[in-house]
Amino acid sequence: MLGDLVVWYLFLGGAGSGLLFVVASLEALSPHAIDEARTEGNRCYVPRELYSRFFGPAYGVGLASVILGMFCLLIDLGRSDRALSLFFQPVPSFITFGAFGLVILAVLAAVLFTVWVLRIPVFPKMLMLVIRSGCMVMAFVVMLYTGLFLSSMSAVELWDSPWLPVLFVVSALSAGLALLVCIVVLCGSGDEFKSTLRRIQKADAVVIACEMVVIVLFVALGLLGNEAARLSAERMVQGDLASVFWGCIVLLGLIAPLVCEVFNRHLNAYVVIASGAFVLVGGYFLRWCISEAGRAPDIVTSVMKVLGIQ
């Protein structure tokens, strides 16, 4: 129903913001990850080298994901003047709100990435606290926005659900947690942060369990809704989209990584990477399937209205 680039935008924006939210939260809980130095009378933020190998790559991947999502959005708009008008002639709409949210998040993440990679004591500690807090807030806004963007299209009955934004938030959090574990393991720091990674895996298992519950509630509400919502939900559970829903989302994206995270107590690198890949595949097809299942009597008018074009 939506274009492939929009689906990629929803997925990359969600996964990237989920990762940045998780990383910024962990940084806030890790005061021992930094030293304090004085530069011209100010206390400055000096990341320790060990933790730079944890936070630096994580911020980098989250930033890259958000930027790729932005490019997908801009390319889907089709014309450079339309893309520029989002920022220089903004029209109140969810797409404008999301575009500004992505840009602000990317700027804040770029600052944090630079600080952790270069480890230069130039930022006062209080300023870094503000930047990190802003990153957490904007990451959550972007996670929530990707669901609100679809649920705002009231003409599409399946999407007009209070559970859709919740589903996209928990899916983005799961993707962020799984990505973080994969990044740390691939960067060779798994042994140094083994206890932290175990806690992250336990948290991801809880988030995946929550995602299962929310999916059930979302589909059940669709099946109990009016005819358009019911037909859309039936397409997912027993129609032409059932193989993707049960195979790629439920089995591969939820059950498989949950089993991996529960039983992979020794953090086997291959199992960690496979589990992360399963979560990401499931996250993408979740958005694709929900997009394809949506139906509306006049979808073009509905989409144009939400985009603020008319």
C-alpha positions in Angstrom: 0.0 0.0 0.0 2.8 2.4 0.9 5.9 2.6 -1.3 8.9 0.4 -0.5 11.0 3.5 0.4 8.4 4.6 2.9 8.5 1.1 4.5 12.3 1.3 4.7 12.0 4.8 6.2 9.7 3.5 8.9 12.0 0.6 9.6 15.3 2.4 9.5 14.0 5.4 11.5 12.5 3.0 14.1 15.6 0.8 14.4 18.0 3.7 14.5 16.0 5.7 17.0 15.6 2.5 19.1 19.3 2.0 19.2 20.1 5.6 20.0 17.5 5.6 22.9 19.1 2.4 24.4 22.6 3.7 24.0 21.9 7.1 25.5 20.0 5.5 28.4 23.0 3.1 29.1 25.4 6.0 28.9 23.3 7.9 31.5 23.5 4.8 33.8 27.3 4.5 33.3 29.0 7.4 35.1 32.1 5.3 35.5 32.4 5.4 31.7 33.9 8.9 31.9 36.6 10.8 33.6 36.5 14.4 34.6 39.0 17.0 33.5 39.2 20.7 33.8 39.6 22.9 30.8 39.6 26.7 31.4 37.9 26.1 34.8 35.1 23.9 33.5 34.5 20.2 34.2 34.6 18.4 30.9 33.4 15.1 29.6 36.3 12.7 28.8 35.1 9.2 27.7 37.4 6.4 28.8 39.0 4.3 26.0 37.4 1.0 27.1 33.9 2.4 26.9 34.6 4.2 23.6 34.6 0.8 22.0 31.1 0.2 23.4 29.4 3.6 22.9 31.3 4.9 19.8 30.2 2.2 17.3 26.7 2.0 18.7 26.1 5.7 18.3 27.7 5.4 14.8 25.3 2.7 13.6 22.3 4.4 15.1 23.3 7.7 13.4 23.8 5.8 10.0 20.4 4.1 10.3 18.6 7.4 11.0 20.4 9.1 8.1 19.5 6.3 5.7 15.9 6.6 6.8 16.0 10.3 6.1 17.4 9.6 2.6 14.6 7.1 1.9 12.0 9.7 2.9 13.6 12.4 0.8 13.9 10.1 -2.3 10.3 9.0 -1.9 9.2 12.7 -2.0 10.5 12.6 -5.6 11.5 16.3 -6.0 14.2 18.3 -4.3 12.0 21.4 -4.0 9.3 19.3 -2.2 12.0 18.0 0.2 13.3 21.5 0.9 9.8 22.8 1.4 9.5 20.5 4.4 12.1 22.6 6.2 11.8 26.1 4.7 8.0 26.2 4.1 6.8 23.7 6.7 3.1 22.7 6.6 1.7 21.2 9.9 1.7 17.5 9.2 3.0 14.3 10.6 5.6 14.0 7.8 7.0 17.5 8.6 7.1 16.7 12.3 8.9 13.5 11.6 11.4 15.1 9.3 12.4 17.7 11.9 12.5 15.0 14.5 14.9 12.9 12.4 17.2 15.9 11.7 17.4 17.0 15.3 18.1 13.4 16.4 20.8 13.0 13.8 22.5 16.2 14.9 22.5 15.2 18.6 23.7 11.6 17.8 26.5 13.0 15.6 27.8 15.1 18.5 27.7 12.1 20.8 29.4 9.9 18.2 32.1 12.4 17.7 32.8 12.8 21.4 33.0 9.1 22.0 35.2 8.4 18.9 37.6 11.3 19.3 37.5 11.5 23.1 38.5 15.2 23.1 37.7 17.0 26.4 36.0 20.0 24.8 32.4 19.6 26.0 31.4 20.8 29.5 29.8 18.0 31.5 26.5 19.8 31.9 26.3 20.4 28.1 26.8 16.7 27.4 24.0 15.9 29.9 21.7 18.2 28.0 22.7 16.7 24.6 22.4 13.1 25.8 19.0 13.8 27.4 17.9 15.5 24.2 19.0 12.4 22.2 16.9 10.2 24.4 13.8 12.4 24.1 14.1 12.8 20.3 14.8 9.1 19.9 11.6 8.2 21.7 9.7 10.9 19.7 10.9 9.3 16.4 10.0 5.8 17.6 6.5 6.9 18.6 6.1 9.1 15.5 6.5 6.2 13.0 3.4 4.6 14.5 1.5 7.8 14.8 2.2 8.6 11.1 0.2 5.5 10.1 -2.5 5.7 12.8 -3.3 9.2 11.8 -4.7 7.9 8.5 -8.2 7.3 9.9 -9.5 6.2 6.5 -7.4 3.1 6.8 -9.4 1.3 9.5 -6.6 -1.2 10.4 -4.2 1.6 11.1 -6.7 3.6 13.1 -5.7 1.7 16.2 -4.3 2.9 19.6 -2.1 -0.2 19.6 -0.2 0.6 16.4 2.1 3.4 17.9 2.7 1.1 20.9 3.6 -1.8 18.6 6.1 0.3 16.6 7.7 1.6 19.9 8.3 -1.9 21.3 9.5 -3.1 17.9 12.0 -0.3 17.6 13.2 -0.9 21.2 13.7 -4.6 20.4 15.6 -3.8 17.3 17.8 -1.3 19.2 18.6 -3.8 21.9 19.4 -6.6 19.5 21.5 -4.2 17.3 23.5 -3.1 20.3 24.5 -6.6 21.3 25.5 -7.4 17.8 27.6 -4.3 17.4 29.5 -4.9 20.7 30.2 -8.5 19.8 31.2 -7.7 16.2 33.6 -5.0 17.5 35.3 -7.5 19.7 34.2 -6.1 23.1 31.8 -8.9 24.0 34.1 -10.4 26.7 34.8 -7.0 28.3 31.0 -6.2 28.6 29.6 -9.7 29.0 27.6 -9.0 32.1 26.1 -5.9 30.5 25.2 -7.8 27.4 23.5 -10.5 29.4 21.3 -7.8 31.0 20.6 -6.3 27.6 19.5 -9.7 26.2 17.2 -10.2 29.2 15.7 -6.8 28.6 15.2 -7.6 24.9 13.5 -10.9 25.8 11.0 -9.0 27.9 10.5 -6.4 25.1 9.9 -9.2 22.6 7.3 -10.8 24.9 5.6 -7.4 25.2 5.7 -7.1 21.4 3.9 -10.5 21.1 1.1 -9.3 23.4 0.7 -6.0 21.6 0.6 -7.8 18.2 -2.2 -10.0 19.5 -4.1 -6.9 20.8 -3.6 -5.1 17.5 -4.8 -8.0 15.3 -7.7 -8.8 17.6 -8.9 -5.2 17.5 -8.8 -5.3 13.7 -10.7 -8.6 13.6 -13.4 -7.2 16.0 -13.6 -3.9 14.0 -15.7 -2.9 11.0 -15.6 -4.8 7.7 -12.5 -2.9 6.3 -10.5 -3.5 9.4 -11.6 -7.1 9.7 -10.7 -7.9 6.0 -7.2 -6.3 6.5 -6.6 -8.3 9.7 -7.7 -11.5 8.0 -5.3 -10.9 5.2 -2.5 -11.1 7.8 -3.6 -14.1 9.8 -5.2 -16.3 7.1 -5.0 -14.5 3.8 -2.4 -13.7 1.2 -0.1 -12.1 3.8 -0.3 -15.0 6.3 2.9 -16.6 5.2 4.8 -13.4 5.8 3.0 -12.7 9.1 3.4 -16.1 10.6 6.8 -17.0 9.0 8.8 -13.7 8.9 7.2 -11.8 11.8 6.0 -14.4 14.4 8.3 -17.3 13.9 11.5 -15.6 12.6 11.2 -12.1 14.2 9.7 -13.1 17.6 10.0 -16.7 18.6 13.4 -17.5 17.1 15.3 -14.5 18.8 13.4 -15.1 22.0 14.6 -18.7 22.1 18.1 -17.6 21.2 18.3 -15.0 23.9 16.9 -17.2 26.6 19.3 -20.1 25.9 22.4 -18.3 24.7 23.8 -17.7 28.2 27.4 -17.9 27.1 26.9 -15.2 24.4 28.0 -17.3 21.5 28.9 -14.7 18.8 27.2 -16.6 15.9 24.0 -17.0 17.9 24.0 -13.3 18.9 24.4 -12.2 15.3 21.7 -14.6 14.1 19.3 -13.4 16.9 19.9 -9.8 15.9 19.3 -10.6 12.3 16.1 -12.3 13.1 14.8 -9.3 15.1 15.7 -6.9 12.2 14.1 -9.1 9.6 11.0 -9.4 11.7 10.9 -5.6 12.3 11.1 -4.8 8.6 8.3 -7.3 7.6 6.1 -6.1 10.5 6.0 -2.7 8.9 5.7 -4.1 5.4 2.9 -6.4 6.3 0.9 -3.8 8.2 1.4 -1.4 5.2 0.2 -4.0 2.7 -2.8 -5.1 4.8 -4.2 -1.5 5.0 -7.2 -0.7 3.0 -9.1 2.5 2.4 -11.8 3.6 0.0 -9.7 6.6 -1.1 -6.1 5.9 -0.1 -4.6 8.6 -2.2 -6.7 11.4 -0.6 -6.0 10.0 2.9 -2.2 9.9 2.3 -2.1 13.3 0.7 -4.0 14.8 3.7 -1.6 13.3 6.3 1.4 14.5 4.2 0.0 18.0 4.3 -0.1 18.2 0.5 -3.9 18.9 0.5 
